């Protein structure tokens, strides 16, 4: 089972890398970009076939290591074959 975890800074948290990339894009002439935030993508491959258990384990990984719940939020996306059983809004973590 494959999953993709998207980790982003929470609203109101200063995104220093995002500000730097935005300035660089403006310097290259891409002035139409008005805002930019940088996050991270984590691809995970899991053993097992129980999508509910997999989501629980992925959430636990995010809460304990992959995301800082104080300043970041995360979203878990499961490969299309398992996505219907796991549809759920972005994590609060």
MDTraj code that builds the backbone (N, CA, C; nanometers):
import mdtraj as md
import numpy as np

residues = "UNK UNK UNK UNK UNK UNK UNK UNK UNK UNK UNK UNK UNK UNK UNK UNK UNK UNK UNK UNK UNK UNK UNK UNK UNK UNK UNK UNK UNK UNK UNK UNK UNK UNK UNK UNK UNK UNK UNK UNK UNK UNK UNK UNK UNK UNK UNK UNK UNK UNK UNK UNK UNK UNK UNK UNK UNK UNK UNK UNK UNK UNK UNK UNK UNK UNK UNK UNK UNK UNK UNK UNK UNK UNK UNK UNK UNK UNK UNK UNK UNK UNK UNK UNK UNK UNK UNK UNK UNK UNK UNK UNK UNK".split()
xyz = np.array([
    [0.0851, -0.1165, 0.0000],
    [0.0000, 0.0000, 0.0000],
    [0.0903, 0.1237, 0.0000],
    [0.0588, 0.2193, -0.0877],
    [0.1401, 0.3398, -0.0966],
    [0.0617, 0.4603, -0.0471],
    [0.1333, 0.5506, 0.0185],
    [0.0711, 0.6724, 0.0699],
    [0.1639, 0.7905, 0.0471],
    [0.1037, 0.9063, 0.0415],
    [0.1783, 1.0307, 0.0277],
    [0.1322, 1.1232, 0.1397],
    [0.2261, 1.1755, 0.2153],
    [0.1945, 1.2665, 0.3246],
    [0.2438, 1.4052, 0.2855],
    [0.1534, 1.5024, 0.2883],
    [0.1871, 1.6405, 0.2578],
    [0.1926, 1.7169, 0.3892],
    [0.3080, 1.7760, 0.4192],
    [0.3262, 1.8502, 0.5439],
    [0.3463, 1.9968, 0.5087],
    [0.2660, 2.0834, 0.5704],
    [0.2734, 2.2274, 0.5448],
    [0.2717, 2.3028, 0.6759],
    [0.3294, 2.4219, 0.6723],
    [0.3233, 2.5070, 0.7906],
    [0.1796, 2.5536, 0.8124],
    [0.1419, 2.5688, 0.9371],
    [0.0096, 2.6214, 0.9691],
    [0.0019, 2.7679, 0.9279],
    [-0.1203, 2.8156, 0.9041],
    [-0.1405, 2.9566, 0.8731],
    [-0.0849, 3.0405, 0.9879],
    [-0.0246, 3.1512, 0.9543],
    [0.0295, 3.2418, 1.0559],
    [0.1725, 3.2116, 1.0961],
    [0.2260, 3.0969, 1.0546],
    [0.3645, 3.0618, 1.0841],
    [0.4522, 3.1163, 0.9717],
    [0.5550, 3.1897, 1.0060],
    [0.6442, 3.2483, 0.9067],
    [0.7136, 3.1388, 0.8269],
    [0.7027, 3.1469, 0.6951],
    [0.7625, 3.0494, 0.6046],
    [0.8851, 3.1126, 0.5388],
    [0.9996, 3.1023, 0.6038],
    [1.1228, 3.1638, 0.5540],
    [1.1636, 3.1071, 0.4182],
    [1.1641, 2.9738, 0.3993],
    [1.1984, 2.9226, 0.2657],
    [1.1001, 2.9703, 0.1585],
    [0.9722, 2.9765, 0.1917],
    [0.8728, 3.0233, 0.0965],
    [0.8963, 3.1675, 0.0563],
    [0.9308, 3.2522, 0.1522],
    [0.9608, 3.3924, 0.1236],
    [1.0821, 3.4037, 0.0328],
    [1.1834, 3.3234, 0.0571],
    [1.3040, 3.3248, -0.0249],
    [1.2746, 3.2821, -0.1686],
    [1.1958, 3.1767, -0.1852],
    [1.1606, 3.1295, -0.3186],
    [1.0754, 3.2347, -0.3900],
    [0.9823, 3.2969, -0.3190],
    [0.8985, 3.4013, -0.3781],
    [0.9836, 3.5168, -0.4297],
    [1.0790, 3.5615, -0.3493],
    [1.1687, 3.6689, -0.3930],
    [1.2487, 3.6271, -0.5162],
    [1.2960, 3.5053, -0.5172],
    [1.3727, 3.4563, -0.6324],
    [1.2880, 3.4512, -0.7584],
    [1.1637, 3.4053, -0.7454],
    [1.0744, 3.4023, -0.8619],
    [1.0497, 3.5435, -0.9148],
    [1.0283, 3.6385, -0.8229],
    [1.0100, 3.7777, -0.8653],
    [1.1347, 3.8274, -0.9370],
    [1.2518, 3.7920, -0.8859],
    [1.3781, 3.8320, -0.9479],
    [1.3956, 3.7742, -1.0875],
    [1.3332, 3.6600, -1.1117],
    [1.3404, 3.5965, -1.2434],
    [1.2292, 3.6441, -1.3372],
    [1.1480, 3.7370, -1.2883],
    [1.0442, 3.7938, -1.3723],
    [0.9059, 3.7337, -1.3555],
    [0.8892, 3.6427, -1.2619],
    [0.7580, 3.5810, -1.2375],
    [0.6805, 3.6642, -1.1353],
    [0.6497, 3.7884, -1.1728],
    [0.5896, 3.8825, -1.0775],
    [0.4424, 3.8546, -1.0516],
    [0.3806, 3.7658, -1.1298],
    [0.2404, 3.7332, -1.1070],
    [0.2196, 3.6462, -0.9825],
    [0.3271, 3.5881, -0.9290],
    [0.3164, 3.5055, -0.8082],
    [0.3017, 3.5997, -0.6887],
    [0.1896, 3.5884, -0.6188],
    [0.1631, 3.6794, -0.5068],
    [0.1924, 3.6176, -0.3709],
    [0.1920, 3.4865, -0.3623],
    [0.2225, 3.4203, -0.2359],
    [0.2740, 3.2807, -0.2665],
    [0.3546, 3.2285, -0.1770],
    [0.4132, 3.0972, -0.1976],
    [0.4497, 3.0405, -0.0617],
    [0.4146, 2.9154, -0.0384],
    [0.4532, 2.8471, 0.0851],
    [0.5202, 2.7166, 0.0465],
    [0.6243, 2.6819, 0.1183],
    [0.7008, 2.5609, 0.0911],
    [0.6623, 2.4551, 0.1945],
    [0.6443, 2.3334, 0.1488],
    [0.6140, 2.2225, 0.2385],
    [0.7018, 2.1041, 0.2028],
    [0.6625, 1.9882, 0.2498],
    [0.7389, 1.8684, 0.2159],
    [0.6425, 1.7548, 0.1819],
    [0.6887, 1.6665, 0.0945],
    [0.6125, 1.5493, 0.0534],
    [0.6896, 1.4270, 0.1008],
    [0.6197, 1.3385, 0.1685],
    [0.6817, 1.2153, 0.2174],
    [0.6053, 1.0980, 0.1569],
    [0.6745, 1.0150, 0.0802],
    [0.6128, 0.8968, 0.0204],
    [0.6438, 0.7762, 0.1084],
    [0.5394, 0.7001, 0.1392],
    [0.5531, 0.5864, 0.2304],
    [0.4929, 0.4635, 0.1637],
    [0.5610, 0.3516, 0.1743],
    [0.5068, 0.2243, 0.1295],
    [0.4898, 0.1368, 0.2523],
    [0.3708, 0.0808, 0.2677],
    [0.3365, 0.0020, 0.3866],
    [0.2995, -0.1407, 0.3496],
    [0.3327, -0.2340, 0.4389],
    [0.2825, -0.3706, 0.4263],
    [0.1403, -0.3721, 0.4794],
    [0.0628, -0.4665, 0.4336],
    [-0.0721, -0.4832, 0.4853],
    [-0.1771, -0.4372, 0.3865],
    [-0.3017, -0.4759, 0.4144],
    [-0.4114, -0.4443, 0.3235],
    [-0.5260, -0.3716, 0.3938],
    [-0.5169, -0.3517, 0.5219],
    [-0.6249, -0.2853, 0.5952],
    [-0.6063, -0.1344, 0.5877],
    [-0.6848, -0.0657, 0.5052],
    [-0.6655, 0.0780, 0.4857],
    [-0.6920, 0.1608, 0.6115],
    [-0.7833, 0.1162, 0.6951],
    [-0.8132, 0.1902, 0.8176],
    [-0.6939, 0.1823, 0.9127],
    [-0.6377, 0.0638, 0.9275],
    [-0.5197, 0.0472, 1.0133],
    [-0.4014, 0.1249, 0.9562],
    [-0.3882, 0.1237, 0.8245],
    [-0.2782, 0.1972, 0.7610],
    [-0.2905, 0.3461, 0.7894],
    [-0.4113, 0.4024, 0.7757],
    [-0.4312, 0.5446, 0.8032],
    [-0.3962, 0.5759, 0.9487],
    [-0.4379, 0.4900, 1.0398],
    [-0.4058, 0.5114, 1.1823],
    [-0.2553, 0.5151, 1.2046],
    [-0.1843, 0.4215, 1.1430],
    [-0.0387, 0.4161, 1.1584],
    [0.0271, 0.5399, 1.0965],
    [-0.0203, 0.5823, 0.9809],
    [0.0348, 0.7016, 0.9163],
    [0.0116, 0.8252, 1.0017],
    [-0.1063, 0.8370, 1.0602],
    [-0.1341, 0.9499, 1.1486],
    [-0.0411, 0.9478, 1.2694],
    [-0.0182, 0.8289, 1.3241],
    [0.0731, 0.8153, 1.4369],
    [0.2145, 0.8572, 1.3976],
    [0.2586, 0.8175, 1.2777],
    [0.3909, 0.8576, 1.2290],
    [0.4007, 1.0092, 1.2179],
    [0.2956, 1.0707, 1.1666],
    [0.2945, 1.2167, 1.1528],
    [0.3000, 1.2850, 1.2885],
    [0.2196, 1.2383, 1.3815],
    [0.2138, 1.2999, 1.5139],
    [0.3441, 1.2831, 1.5923],
    [0.4120, 1.1696, 1.5714],
    [0.5315, 1.1407, 1.6506],
    [0.6615, 1.1854, 1.5868],
    [0.6670, 1.1975, 1.4508],
    [0.7950, 1.2278, 1.3887],
    [0.7867, 1.3131, 1.2622],
    [0.6968, 1.2810, 1.1723],
    [0.7005, 1.3403, 1.0392],
    [0.6530, 1.4852, 1.0324],
    [0.5702, 1.5266, 1.1256],
    [0.5212, 1.6643, 1.1288],
    [0.5310, 1.7169, 1.2715],
    [0.5560, 1.8450, 1.2836],
    [0.5564, 1.9105, 1.4141],
    [0.4159, 1.9663, 1.4359],
    [0.3351, 1.9035, 1.5209],
    [0.1951, 1.9437, 1.5354],
    [0.1758, 2.0865, 1.5866],
    [0.2777, 2.1457, 1.6430],
    [0.2667, 2.2832, 1.6928],
    [0.2645, 2.3829, 1.5772],
    [0.3473, 2.3592, 1.4737],
    [0.3593, 2.4571, 1.3655],
    [0.3194, 2.4030, 1.2281],
    [0.2929, 2.2718, 1.2184],
    [0.2637, 2.2131, 1.0888],
    [0.1304, 2.1390, 1.0908],
    [0.0728, 2.1253, 0.9717],
    [-0.0449, 2.0421, 0.9516],
    [-0.0103, 1.9424, 0.8414],
    [-0.0845, 1.8358, 0.8347],
    [-0.0528, 1.7340, 0.7341],
    [-0.1798, 1.6800, 0.6706],
    [-0.1618, 1.6257, 0.5523],
    [-0.2698, 1.5561, 0.4819],
    [-0.2129, 1.4233, 0.4340],
    [-0.2919, 1.3205, 0.4464],
    [-0.2514, 1.1867, 0.4036],
    [-0.3322, 1.1487, 0.2812],
    [-0.2627, 1.1092, 0.1751],
    [-0.3275, 1.0618, 0.0529],
    [-0.2846, 0.9173, 0.0308],
    [-0.3816, 0.8319, 0.0094],
    [-0.3548, 0.6906, -0.0151],
    [-0.3645, 0.6662, -0.1651],
    [-0.2860, 0.5735, -0.2172],
    [-0.2893, 0.5393, -0.3600],
    [-0.4335, 0.5192, -0.4045],
    [-0.4675, 0.5557, -0.5290],
    [-0.6059, 0.5528, -0.5768],
    [-0.6834, 0.4253, -0.5473],
    [-0.6212, 0.3115, -0.5516],
    [-0.6946, 0.1872, -0.5274],
    [-0.7511, 0.1801, -0.3862],
    [-0.6918, 0.2527, -0.2918],
    [-0.7385, 0.2500, -0.1534],
    [-0.8018, 0.3822, -0.1104],
    [-0.8036, 0.4819, -0.1956],
    [-0.8445, 0.6159, -0.1557],
    [-0.9908, 0.6237, -0.1135],
    [-1.0787, 0.5510, -0.1786],
    [-1.2220, 0.5634, -0.1481],
    [-1.2507, 0.5273, -0.0029],
    [-1.1839, 0.4246, 0.0470],
    [-1.2081, 0.3823, 0.1853],
    [-1.1474, 0.4781, 0.2860],
    [-1.0573, 0.5637, 0.2408],
    [-0.9847, 0.6488, 0.3345],
    [-1.0135, 0.7968, 0.3179],
    [-1.1067, 0.8341, 0.2344],
    [-1.1337, 0.9757, 0.2109],
    [-1.1601, 1.0439, 0.3439],
    [-1.0843, 1.1488, 0.3678],
    [-1.0952, 1.2206, 0.4938],
    [-1.0243, 1.3536, 0.4774],
    [-1.0736, 1.4605, 0.5395],
    [-1.0077, 1.5905, 0.5245],
    [-0.8702, 1.5939, 0.5876],
    [-0.8004, 1.7003, 0.5594],
    [-0.6645, 1.7205, 0.6095],
    [-0.6563, 1.6985, 0.7597],
    [-0.5440, 1.6383, 0.8037],
    [-0.5218, 1.6160, 0.9452],
    [-0.4984, 1.7457, 1.0194],
    [-0.5249, 1.7454, 1.1455],
    [-0.5061, 1.8654, 1.2259],
    [-0.3657, 1.8720, 1.2809],
    [-0.2944, 1.7618, 1.2667],
    [-0.1653, 1.7475, 1.3274],
    [-0.0596, 1.8272, 1.2718],
])
top = md.Topology()
chain = top.add_chain()
for i, resn in enumerate(residues, 1):
    res = top.add_residue(resn, chain, resSeq=i)
    for name in ("N", "CA", "C"):
        top.add_atom(name, md.element.get_by_symbol(name[0]), res)
traj = md.Trajectory(xyz[None], top)
